[in-house]
Every structure is written in C-alpha cells, then in structure tokens.
Amino acid sequence: QTKYNFGVPLPGFKNKRDRPDAQRAQYRAFVQEELLPLFRTGLGTKVTVNYEGAEITEHEIQEVLLGDAAKACASIIFVYLYMAAYTKAPLVALLGIGTVILSIPFGTAMFVALGDKNLPALNFLALFLLTGIGSDHLFMLMNSWR
C-alpha cells in the first residue's frame, strides 16, 4: 500500500500564499486532465486505486450533477408532453411547466437575498421535486375546473 500526498507550493511558486488562485487553477487542471483519467483506468488488472481529495470530490460531484441536470431536463420534457396530452391544452401545459422552471431563479434569488452566498449544488436536484409538485397542482386545477 502506497500513499501519495499532493500539496502546495507548486513548482514555480514561492509558498502557498503566492498567487493561491493560480495554484488552485493549475492543480485543478492537473487533477482533471491527468490524475483522474489515470485513476479511473487503473494501473493494471491487479491494482486498485483509491483516491480522495477536495478537488477530486468537487470535480466528481459536478460531473454527477451535470448528468442529473440532463435527466431533469428530459423529465421536464416528458412531463410537459404528458400534461399537454392529459389536459388537451398545450398552452396550459406550457404555462404550468413555465411556473416550475421560473421557480428556480426565484428560489435562488431568495436564497441569496436571505444572506447565503454559496448555493449548494444539491439544491439543483430539487428540480425533480418541483416538477412533480408543479404538475400535480396543474392536474388538480384542471380536474377542478372541468
């Protein structure tokens, strides 16, 4: 078992306080372009690589969230098509999905207005929940109206 530690200062920098943003960017590029591809492919058939670190974890979370965002967009399209078919009113379905989509910037603005400067990435997964609640409200309104 072998353990490698990566730290600062990186080559070309005097200490960890010397241009910290540039060091962080250089390290992030190293992790994304060289280190992670090597770890993911492995070093051989009998070698298992376990890795951890703030930059690696952040990068992997972003990759997962981008994949989930694509699924959320696909679910919104599916729900819109179902709502349009069920209500037989594509405009009403579009407005219903529009309220769901508009709740995201409104919620983000409220989050920032209440004093939080960092928006956790997990909040974007609420789109699945918002789609379900928003479409359910539209179905109930349409059934009550008829």
SULUR-V533366 format. One record per pair of residues at least 24 apart in sequence whose C-alpha atoms are under 7 Angstrom apart, sorted by the first residue. I is the first residue (numbers start at 0). J is the second residue. D is the distance in Angstrom with one decimal. If there is no record, write none. Layout:
i->[I,I]
j->[J,J]
d->[D,D]
//
This chain:
i->[27,30,71,71,75,95,95,95,99,99,99]
j->[54,55,126,127,130,133,134,137,129,130,133]
d->[6.4,6.7,6.7,6.1,6.7,6.9,6.8,6.4,6.1,6.1,5.8]
//
